[in-house]
Amino acid sequence: MLGSLELSKKINEIFTNSYGNIDIIIGSSLGIHDKIKKEADMCLSLSKMTFPHGLFRAIILEQIYRAFKIINNETYHK
């Protein structure tokens, strides 16, 4: 789990160091298969709770938006 500032630093690091794309895999209510976790460069949990996929897509999109606002030193309404 990361806070908003930590996530923005990680995203900025990825883009600054030209790692390429950020691919986001949303697990099922059963989680993500261990094989996928082993292949990942990073695993991130936003909550221990289970969310519907549609709602989670909105949550992760908002967090990415917030991260870029932080990276660009722009204000963001909390």
N, C-alpha and C positions, 0 to 999 in steps of 0.2 A: 504494500500500500504506500502511496505517495501523496503528499499534499499538493496543492495547486502550484506553489513555487517550485517544489522539487520536480513535478512533472514538466513544468515549463523549462527548467534547466536541462532536463533529459532530452526533451524535444529539440531544444536549441543546440545541444551537443550533437545530436544525430545529424541535423541539417548542416551545422558548421563543419563537421568532420566528413561530410559527403558520404555517409554510409549508404545512401540511396533512399529507398522508399520505407515508409512505416506501414506495415501490414498489421491489421488488428483482427484477431480471431476471437469471436464471442463464444464462450463455451455454453453447453447445454445445462440444464438443471443438474446433470450428473457430473459436470465439470468438463475438463479437457483431457483427452487421452495422453498418457505419459509420453508416448512417442513424439507427439507434437510439442509438448513442453520441453523435451530434450533438444529438439531442433531449434527452439526459439532463442533469440539473443536476450530476450527479457520477458518475464512474466509479470503482469500487473493485475492486482485485484483492487476493485473500487469499493467492494463491500463483501461481507460474508453472507449477505442476504441473496435470495434468488429473485431476479427481475425478468419480466417478459422481454423477449428480444427487441421488440419495437420500442419499448421504454428505454432499454439499455442503450440502443443506438442514439437516442436523443441525449441521454446522460453523457455518453462518451464524446459526442459531437460538441456539447456545451463545454466539456472540460478541455477539449482541443482548442476551441474558440478562446476560452479563458487563458489558456497557456500562451497563445499567440498575442493576446492583449498584454500579458505580463512581459513577454519577450520584447515587445515594441514599446514598453513603458507607457502604455495607454491605460486610462482608468476603466474600471469595470464595476458595474453596480453589483453589490453583494446581496 
